[in-house]
Amino acid sequence: MEDPFLVEGAFLFGGKMNRRAKMTAAKAEKMQQILDAGLVSELFPKVAEIVISMQYSQTGVLEPLSRTVNFFPGSSATFKVNCLCSECVESGFDFTKIISAMVKTHKTGSKGEISCESCSSPECSDVAYSVTIKYAHMK
């Protein structure tokens, strides 16, 4: 067995990251993305609220799982939602382009399907989504 060595808080075996190391690295990257994104109020000053509603239909699960994520002016403008698949560590559903296009055209609602960015696990699924945006009343 090879000796592990520590790289940025993660143990590596033979230069390969174990699952815990991948999760630690993914968490650190997500925190940096949150800091880099700024606030919803900075990116979209006319937006009062963004609601993403999702329906997960995973293979082998009878009932779809509902999930709702809310963003307010003081929220981070990171519109990437983590996948619920146990195999997805660094992946997720990125709503950034959808939300940016909606705000640009002052659209209040959008529905569709979105896929996990890079997961190939059979447990992973597409998600039916609905995005609702409420705009602030400008005086």
C-alpha positions in Angstrom: 0.0 0.0 0.0 1.3 3.4 -0.9 1.8 6.1 1.8 -0.8 8.9 1.7 0.4 12.4 1.6 -1.5 15.6 2.4 -2.2 18.2 -0.3 -4.3 21.2 0.7 -6.1 19.3 3.5 -6.8 16.2 1.4 -5.1 12.9 1.5 -3.9 11.5 -1.8 -2.9 7.9 -2.5 -0.6 7.6 -5.5 -1.6 11.0 -6.7 -5.3 10.1 -6.8 -7.9 11.8 -4.6 -10.1 9.6 -2.5 -13.9 10.4 -2.1 -13.4 12.4 1.0 -10.6 14.5 -0.6 -12.9 15.1 -3.6 -15.7 16.3 -1.3 -13.3 18.6 0.6 -12.0 20.1 -2.7 -15.5 20.5 -4.1 -16.7 22.2 -0.9 -13.8 24.6 -1.0 -14.4 25.4 -4.7 -18.1 26.0 -4.0 -17.3 28.4 -1.2 -15.0 30.3 -3.5 -17.7 30.5 -6.2 -20.1 31.9 -3.6 -17.7 34.6 -2.7 -16.8 35.4 -6.3 -20.5 35.5 -7.4 -21.5 38.5 -5.3 -25.1 39.2 -4.2 -28.3 38.9 -6.2 -28.9 42.6 -5.5 -25.5 43.5 -7.1 -26.0 41.3 -10.2 -29.8 41.9 -10.6 -30.8 45.1 -8.7 -34.4 45.0 -10.0 -35.0 41.5 -8.7 -36.9 41.0 -5.4 -37.0 37.2 -5.4 -36.1 34.1 -7.4 -37.7 30.7 -6.8 -36.4 27.5 -8.4 -38.8 24.6 -7.9 -37.5 21.1 -9.0 -38.9 17.6 -9.4 -36.3 14.8 -9.2 -37.4 11.5 -10.8 -34.6 9.1 -9.8 -34.3 5.6 -11.3 -35.8 3.1 -8.9 -37.7 5.7 -6.8 -41.5 5.6 -7.1 -42.3 9.1 -5.9 -40.5 12.1 -7.4 -38.8 14.3 -4.9 -39.7 18.0 -4.8 -37.2 20.7 -3.9 -37.4 24.4 -3.8 -34.6 26.9 -3.6 -35.2 30.6 -2.8 -32.9 33.5 -3.6 -33.4 37.1 -2.2 -31.4 40.3 -2.8 -29.0 39.4 0.0 -28.4 35.9 -1.3 -25.3 34.8 -3.1 -25.8 35.0 -6.9 -24.7 31.4 -7.3 -27.5 29.7 -9.2 -25.9 26.2 -9.2 -28.0 23.7 -7.3 -26.3 20.5 -6.0 -27.4 17.2 -7.4 -28.9 14.8 -4.8 -27.2 11.8 -6.4 -24.7 10.2 -4.0 -22.2 9.8 -6.8 -22.2 13.5 -7.6 -19.6 15.3 -5.7 -18.5 18.2 -8.0 -21.6 18.4 -10.2 -25.0 19.9 -10.1 -27.7 21.9 -12.0 -26.6 25.3 -13.2 -29.5 27.7 -13.6 -27.2 30.8 -14.3 -27.9 31.1 -18.0 -31.7 30.5 -17.5 -32.0 33.1 -14.8 -29.8 35.6 -16.6 -31.8 35.3 -19.8 -35.1 35.7 -17.9 -33.9 38.9 -16.1 -32.6 40.3 -19.4 -36.0 40.0 -21.0 -37.9 40.8 -17.7 -39.6 37.4 -17.9 -41.4 36.2 -14.7 -41.6 32.4 -15.3 -39.9 29.6 -17.1 -40.3 25.8 -17.1 -38.2 23.0 -18.6 -35.8 20.2 -17.9 -32.2 20.4 -16.9 -29.5 17.7 -16.6 -26.8 17.2 -14.1 -23.7 18.8 -15.6 -21.3 15.8 -15.5 -22.7 12.8 -13.7 -23.0 9.6 -15.6 -24.4 7.5 -12.7 -27.7 5.7 -13.4 -28.9 7.0 -10.0 -28.7 10.6 -11.4 -31.6 12.0 -13.2 -32.9 15.0 -15.2 -34.9 17.5 -13.2 -38.1 19.2 -14.3 -37.9 22.8 -13.1 -39.9 25.9 -12.8 -38.2 29.3 -12.2 -40.2 32.2 -10.9 -38.8 35.8 -10.7 -40.5 38.6 -8.8 -39.2 42.1 -9.6 -39.0 45.0 -7.2 -41.5 47.8 -7.7 -39.4 50.7 -8.8 -40.5 54.2 -7.7 
